[in-house]
C-alpha cells in the first residue's frame, strides 16, 4: 500500500492507495469514528457498485452504516442538495467531532466536504474517491464547494479530510469517458513542473486508459505526491504556489459555463482542452515554443480528450467565453491571473494578461481547422 502524507500545518493526514481498499474501508475508517455508526454519503451510481462491499466492511468491525444516496451528476453540487445533506446529518445527530464518509467522485467529495465544513462549524470527514479525477486531485487538499448560477465552485470552504482512501479497482467500474476525464488531471502534474512525468504520460497514458492496474497505481501515487507537496506549501492559495494546480481551469471553467456544467463537457474534458488552450496561448504570446504546445495538443488528442474548440460546436465568440472568466475565483482587484507555460513542466502565474487578448485568441481558436 502506498501511503502519502499530506503535511498540512495543524491538520496532517494520509492518502492510502491500494487495490482492494474499498472492501477494507471499515477497517481503515474505524480509528477515526467515535461511535459504532458511520454516516456515508454517496450517489446512485457508486451505491450500485460499492454499497454492499463497503457496508460489509463496516459490519466486520462492528460499525453500522447509515447511507444517504444522492442523484449522480454535476447538478448535485447545488444549494438544494447541500441543504438536503445538512438536514440529513442533523437528523442523525452528527456531532462536531464525528467523521462523515464521502464515497464517490468529485461531486460527492466537494458537496460532503462543504457540508462537513459548515455543519456545527466544522465536522471531520473521510474521502473515499471512486473516480480517477477525485483520486488524483479533488479528494486531496481540502477544497470543498458547490456550484451556483454565477459559476462553478464559487461557494465553498477550505476543509481538510482526516483520511483519504484511493482504490484503483474502483476505476474498473467507470465508463472510459470518465477515466479519460480524470486522466487530464494526471497530465496536469507533468505540465506544471515535472517534464519527465509528462514524458511518462506520453509513453503510458494509453496503457493506463486501457485498464493497466500498475500504470494506474503509479499515476495515482505520483499525482497525489505532487499535489501533497504543493498543498503543504500553500494550503489556502495565498503564496501563489497552489494556484499552479489551476492550470487549464480558467479556460476549462469558461467552457463548462458555456456548455451548462453538464454532460456535454465533463470537468476533466474542460481541463484537458483548457490546458491545450493555455499552451497555444502561451505560444502565441511568445512564451512557449510551438513544438512544445504541439506536444501538449497531440498527447491530449491521442488519448481521446478534446483538443480543439470547433469540435464543441459552441456557437459563441471569444468575448463571450472571456466574459465567463470574470467570475473566476482568482480575480484580484479586477485582474485575472492566468496559468501559462514557458515550456513543458514550466508553468507560471501571469498577472498581466489582457482579457481582450484572450478573447481575440479564442476567436481564432473557434475557427481553427
Secondary structure as UniProt FT lines:
FT   STRAND          2..6
FT   TURN            9..10
FT   STRAND          13..17
FT   TURN            19..20
FT   HELIX           22..24
FT   HELIX           25..29
FT   HELIX           30..32
FT   STRAND          37..43
FT   HELIX           44..60
FT   TURN            61..62
FT   STRAND          64..70
FT   HELIX           74..76
FT   HELIX           79..91
FT   TURN            92..93
FT   TURN            96..97
FT   STRAND          99..104
FT   HELIX           106..118
FT   HELIX           119..121
FT   STRAND          124..129
FT   HELIX           132..133
FT   HELIX           134..138
FT   STRAND          143..148
FT   TURN            149..150
FT   STRAND          151..158
FT   STRAND          163..166
FT   HELIX           168..173
FT   HELIX           176..193
FT   HELIX           195..209
FT   TURN            210..211
FT   HELIX           213..233
FT   TURN            235..236
FT   HELIX           242..246
FT   TURN            247..248
FT   HELIX           249..258
FT   TURN            259..260
FT   TURN            263..264
FT   HELIX           267..284
FT   TURN            285..286
FT   HELIX           290..302
FT   TURN            303..304
FT   HELIX           310..312
FT   HELIX           318..324
FT   HELIX           325..327
FT   TURN            329..330
FT   STRAND          331..332
FT   TURN            333..334
FT   STRAND          335..336
FT   STRAND          338..341
FT   TURN            344..345
FT   STRAND          347..350
FT   HELIX           355..366
//
